[in-house]
Amino acid sequence: MADAIVSVFLEKLLNTLAEEGLYVTKFREQFEKLQTELQLMQCFLKDADRLKRKNDTINKVLAVLRELIYEAEDILADCQLQSRDDALFSNGCLTCISPPILHFKHQNGKRIKEIIGEITQIKQNIQSLLGGTLLFQPNAINGKDQMPRWSSQVYDHTMVVGLEADTKKIKDWLFEAAREGKQEILAIGVVGMGGLGKTTISQKVYNEKEIDDHFDRRMWVSVSQTFTEEQIMRSMLRNLGDASVGDDANELLKKINQYLLGKRYLIVMDDVWGEDVAWWGRISQGLPKGNGSCVIITTRNERVSRKMGVKETRIHRPKFLNKDYSWLLFQKIAFAASEGQCIYPDLEDVGKEIVDKCEGLPLAIKAVGGMMLCKASYYHEWRRIADHFRDELAENDDSVMASLQLSYDELPPYLKSCFLSFSLYPDDCVITKQQVVHWWIGEGFVP
């Protein structure tokens, strides 16, 4: 995070110095010294940010640096504000020598010098901890990824491979329920560890035309870890085209029953965590039965699926992708610019090495593939990523978490700030695009 904070501050500092405000100009020499010190540090900060997770000393040093940057940012903002005030209310040259202004200049000038000294010391500490010489790297200071980015409205990053047998199996169960005509809701469980593709399989089934034609009504509910029974019913009603803002829980269930009466319906309860599933018992009791209606439950916990009425014969356990499918999925994402084909022979071996480290987990492969899509197609760059991934796996023997950490570490600094801002929102919170855009601009993360 330190490299992100430094990059955002440097961007503000460069823009402010260009504005030539009165008080910013008076402190120009100090601000330019501060700018030089931070630019010299940037080439090391990315590695320092990564290493702080296993080195308490680096962690403490970066925490001090972060607070100094925040303080420098406050001084810069004060200078801008003072310059504006003087431009609006100036009564001539006497303003510049009034006691409050002299105090402002003295205190801030003194503090900037102290901050520069402390940052210089931190630079030396980081250099000794990481080893090597700090060299100025112009490309590191602008905070923007220099690689040209490939994009298309047509390309879909949720491409799936190797799931034909999985989807056919679940579709057969759904069609079989209609043929048998049982007076109950057929419960199907898709069970497995995180990142294995449970949701992807369910989405593929849910969106197929055959399924759309087979069922009169379909409802997709993301259950999450912090749900309420009322939220689930409102989600079901939204799928049925009804907002029902002011209704209580009993009224909600009655409305759902009326919408589904005499219909064949499919419900997907995605990502159910808690073993207390009494809420499902109450909801399912209020649903019409018969007509071959079904519910698909995706969960990491097999006990959850059984408590929700799934029989052993209707539990599907997705398997890891084999090497061929893993490489195919990676190619579709990492080499999207060349229509999913690796056209660089020198990258194929190191690419397969990266894929092997994902151990067949689709989420890990997608995370790493999406990151490599934006990387330069040079062997040394891919080799660096492969070594970084190996180090992450040595620290945390979980290919999903290692791949997600790797993809975060490789973000350009300004995007790290944008990404981490989402941690302030509660789980499953709906976030408006305009709110986020205004927030990032206000914080100075993006222009």
Disulfide bonds with the S-S distance in Angstrom:
none
